[in-house]
Amino acid sequence: MISTLTISALTKRFGEVAALTGVSLTVAPGERVALLGHNGAGKSTLMKIILGLIPMTSGQVTICDAAPGSAAARRAAAYLPENAAFHPALTGLEMIRHYLTLRGESPSLAMPLLEKVGLAQAARRRIGTYSKGMRQRVGLAQALIGHPRLLVLDEPTSGLDPVSRREFYTLLDDLAAKGASILLSSHALTEVEARTDRIVILSKGQMVAEGSLPELRRRADLPVALHVTARNGYAPDIARALPNAILVDGALHLTCPQSKKLETLGRIAGLGDKVADLEVLPPSLEDLYAHFSQGTAQ
């Protein structure tokens, strides 16, 4: 498979400090990859190297077969920082027209870009009156100039309200469906859990886990939680059938290893009408992140 972004054995040292060690990663066209890690894990350093802002110590990085920082790589990649800043006296429309001109694109494309990010109604207002979330949308409109093949997004939903976050990820879904590769860093784990194809976890400069959410769950082998709601009067029967369950407010809570999940579900199904409801809660991305980043698995 042809990759938009390819990283091989990437290492970056600042003097005696290893910021990144042996990181290898690919991002395919149309793929959405979440980059997770605590502050200081190496996420920002990795993004800066991809964008050609700082050199690597060793290894190789290519963007559409071009070296980071080259003219070809700059044309292919776009970046949205966590805190996008623009001239407060300019309107959103004027700002995007300016960036279009700098990129050699027609200024007439400004309004369609602002419409795409949901800023059409505020296009002629000064950016100084914008909320942080609206400034992020201006930044995304700027990043979309030239139809980049790789979007590098650093905490892109910072400052956005829940509705705006949902709209933002819908836009990313649309871009990915059209072939754009997306690498995003985020601390909002519940967001990326459902809206990315693959997850990469960095810890102390090393990639400690990589894969889809189901793959990470299999590797971590963390317990599955089950909440069983009994029909009136049947809680004792269910408790006897599930001796490890804990009764809380009429519901029975229990956990089981991944390898015992189907067996446990079969026992619950065998209780028939005594069960009013069943909720299965697999390990969340937060659980997996804590598991891998703490070095409990490699």
N, C-alpha and C positions, 0 to 999 in steps of 0.2 A: 504494500500500500504506500502511495506517495504521501509524504508528510509535509505539512506547511511549516512546522517547526520541528527541528531535530537537535537534541542536546545529547552529547556523548561524553561521558567521564569528565564532566565539568568540575573544575576545582578553582576556587578563588581564595587567596590568602591576603590578609592585610598585615604585613610583617610576620609576627609569630602566630597570629590568630587565623585559624581556618574558618572562613565564613561559609564556604561550600566545599564539600568533599565528594568527588566521584558521582555527581548527579547525572543521570541519564534519563531522557524523557522525549517522547514524540507526541505531537498533536496533529491529528489528521484533519483534512478538510471537513467542515461541518461538525467537528467535535467540540464539545464544551467541557473543559477541564478546570476543576477547582483546585487551587493551590492553598493548602492549609498549613498553619504552623504558628507557634507562639511568637511574640515579639522577640526578634533576635535569632529566629530560626533560619534565616537566609532568604526569605521570600523577596524582599526589596532588592537585595543584591542580585538575585537571579533575574529579576525583571530588568534591572539596570544593564546587566550584561546582554540580555536579549535585545534591548533597545539600542545597544552600542554606546551607552553612556560611560561605562567603565570597562576596562579590558579584563579578560579572564587570565588566570595564572597558567592553566593548562586545560586541555580538552578541546572540544569543538562544538560550535553552535552555528546552525544555518537556518535562515528564514527564506523559504522558497529557493533553496540552493544558493542563497547569497549570504555573505558574511555580515554580522551585526554592524550597523553603522554605515554600511555601504549605501549608495544611492538606490540600488535595487531593493535592499532590505527596508529602507525608509519608505519607499513607495508601497511596499507590501504590508507594512505593519502600522498600527495606530495604538495610541496609549491614552488612557484616562486615569489621572491620579485621584487619590482620595479626596483632596481638596482642590478643585478646579478654581482658578482665579482669573478674572477678566477685568478689563477697564470698566469701572463702575459708571462712567459717564456715557458709554456707548449703549445702544439698544442691542438686544439679542440679534436682531436682524443685521445691524451694522457689523457686529462682531463676526458673525459667520460669513458675511460678504467679504470681510477683510481676509479671513483665513482662506476662503475660496480663491481670492485673487492671488494670495501668496503661493497657493498650490497650482496656479495656472488654470483654474477651473472657472466656469462662468458664474458671476455673482447671482445670476437668476436662479441658481440652485439652492439659495439660502432658505427661502420659505419652505420648499418641500422638505428640506432636512429638519427644520424646526417643527414642521407638522408631524414628521415621523417620530420625534421625541416628545410630542405633546406640548409644544410651546407656541403654537400658532397664535393663540389669543394674547400672549404676552410678548410677541415678537418685537413690537414697537415701544415697549417700556424699557427704561434704562436698567442695566444690569444691577446697578446699585440698589434697586428696589426689589431684586429677586431674593427669594429664600435660598438656603444652601442647596436644597433639593433641585430648585430650578437652575442654579448654576451648574449642578452636575449634569443636567439635561443639555445645557449649552455645551458642556465639555464632550458629551456623547455625540452631539450633532457635529462638533468639530472633528471628533475621531472618525466619523463615518465618511468624511470627505475623501473622495477618490476610491470608494469601494474597497477598503483594505481587506486583505486575505487573512490577516491575523490581528485580532483585537486583544491587547494586553490591558486588563482592567484591575486597578488596585482599589479594593473596597468600593466598588462602583455604586452601591446603594446607600452609602453613608449619607444621612440627612434626609432620606426619602421616607415619606409616610407609607403605611402598608399598601394602600391602593397603588401609589406610584411605584413601589417596589414590584408589585405584581405586573404592572404595565411594562416596567423595565425588562423583566425577565421574559415577558411575552415578545418584546422586541428582539431580545437576544435569541430566542427560539427561532424567530423569523430569519434573522441573519444567518444562524447556523444552518437552517433549512436551505438557504441559498448558497451554502458552501463556505461561509466564513468560519475560521478556526478561532476559538475563544479560550483564552487563559485568564482566569480571574482569581484574585486573592480576596478572601472574605473571612471575617470572624462570625458572620451570621450563619451558623451551621445549619439551622433549620431551613434556611432559604436554599442553600446549594444542595441540600440533601435530595430535593425533588427536581432540581432544575439543571443538573449537570450529568454528563455521561460517565465521567471518570473523576476520581479523587486522588490527589497526590498530597501526602503528608510529609512535611519537612520537620526535622528536630535536630537542633545543634548542627545545622549545615548539611545533614545527611537525609536522603530520602528513605524513610523508614516504612512507608507503605504506599502502594499504588494499585488502583484497580477500580472497578465499578462498585457500587454500594453492596450488591449481593456478594461479590467476590471478597470484599473486605470483611463482611459478616462471616463468611465461611472460614476465612483465615484466622480471624480473631477467636471464633468459637465461644463467644460470650453467651450466657444463658438467655433464653427466651422467657418473657413474662406472659402469663395468661391470667385473665380476670374472668371468672365464671359467675354469672348471676343466676341464682336458683329461683325456681318458681316457689310460691308461697308454701312453706312447710317442708320443703325438700332440701334445705341447706344441710341438715345433719346427714342425710343420705349421701349427698355429694361429698361432704367432708370425710365420710368413712371411705368412699371410693378413691379420694385423693388425700391420703394421710399427710402429705407435706404442705397442704394448702392452709392458709391463714384466713379466718373469717373476719371480714371488716365490713360493717354496715350492710349485712345481708349478702355480700359478694365474697367469693373465695379467691384469694390471690396466691399464685404459686409460680415458681420458676422451674425450668428444666433445661438440661444441656441441649444444644442443637441436635445432637445425635438421637435424643429421646423425644423430639418434638412430635413426630408423627405417631409414635406409640402413645404419648400422652393425649394427643387430640383424639385418637381412637377410643381411649378409655372414657373421655368426656362425651364423645358421640354415643357411646354405648349406654349412657345415662338417659338418653331419649328425652321425653317431655319434662323430665325433672329440671332440665336446663332451660332457662328463659333466654339467656344471651351469653355469648362468648366473645371476648376480645383478645386477640393475639398481638403482643407488642414486641417486635424484634428489636435488637439493640439499635439505638439511634446513632446518627453520625457523631453526636457528642460523646456517646459511650465509646465508639470506635476511635475517635480522635484521642481521647484520654488514654485508651488502651495502647495504641501504637506510639503516641508521642512520649509516653512515660517509659518507653523501652521495654515494655512487658512482652513485646514480640517484634521480630525483625523480618 
